[in-house]
């Protein structure tokens, strides 16, 4: 069975949100219409922002699990964003959470850090 996931994030101000998400995710993959932008994160997995139903903006909670969390965080940092929170769970899994201006949360998780040689 083929599967595709489109995770949507409602925003109040498309232009401001687009600029913030470009700092988080890079350039959008495509624009279905004037107030929607889509980022394809992996085959069959996309995140999009859309300016509609402003009263419901701010409630998204999305986590993307990646193989190399440190590389992803460094890339995002190079575009000028730092996580609002970082945590390490008891099993060593790590997560960094970013919050957009509407309060939507986009998190990136990764496996335990590799032990440093020494």
N, C-alpha and C positions, 0 to 999 in steps of 0.2 A: 504494500500500500504506500503510495506516495504521500508525502506530508509537506506542507508549507505553513509556516507560522508568521503572521503579521501582528506584531504587538503595537497597539496604538496608544498614543499619549496625547491627551487633550491639553491645549494651551490657550491662554487668553490673548496673547499678542504674538502672531505668527512670525513677524520680522525679528522681534527680540529673541523668541525661542529658537528660531532657525539659526541665528548667530551663535547662541549658546551651544546648541547641539552640534554645530559645525566644529566648535572648539572641542567638544567631547568626542565626536565620532568621525570628524573629517568631512569632506564634501558629500552631499547627498547623492544617492545613486540615481534618483529620478524624482520628478514632480508630477503627480497625477492631476493636480489642478493648482490654482493660485495660492491656496492656503493649506497645502499638504506637501510634505517632503518625506522621502523614504530613504533609509540607509539599509542596504543589504549587508548583513553581518556575516552570513555564511550561506551556502546553498540551502535554499528553503527556509531561511530565517531572516526576517526583516523587522526593523523598528520604524515607526513613522510618527510624525507629529502632525496634528491637524487643529486648525482654529475653528472650532464649532462647539456649541454648547458650553460657553465660557463658565457657566455656573458649576459645571462638573470638572473643570480643570483642576489639576493638582493632586489627583488621587492615584496616579500610576505608581506601580512598584514592580520594577523589572530587574532581574539579575541575569547576567550572561556569564557562563563559566568558560574560562579560557585556559589553554595549556601553559602560557607564559604570562602570568599576571604582572610581573615586574616590567616586562617589555610594554604591555598595554598601558600601564600607569605612567611609564616614562614618555610614551608617545602622547598621551593626553596632557601630561605636564608640559611638554614642549609646545603645546597649543595654548597654554596659559590657564589651565584648570587644575585645581587640586581637590582631592576628595574631602567631603564634609566629615566623613568617618572612615576609620580603618579598624578592622578587628580580625582576630585570629581565634578560631573555635578550638575546643579542647582536642579535636582530632588533627589539628594543624592546618585545616583548610582556612584560607584567608579571603577577606572580602573588603572591597573599597566601595563606598557609596558616595554618589554625587547627587546634588539636589538642584533642579532647575529653578528659575525665578518663581514658578508657580507652586513649588513644593513637590513636584514629581520626583521620584527616586529612580535612578539608574545605577545599578550596582554591577561590579565586575568581581567575580570570584575566581579563585585558582587553587591548585593543589598546594600542599605544604611546601614551604621553601626548601630547596635542596640544602643539605648540610654543607657548610663552608669547609673547604679543606684546611687542615692545619693542626 
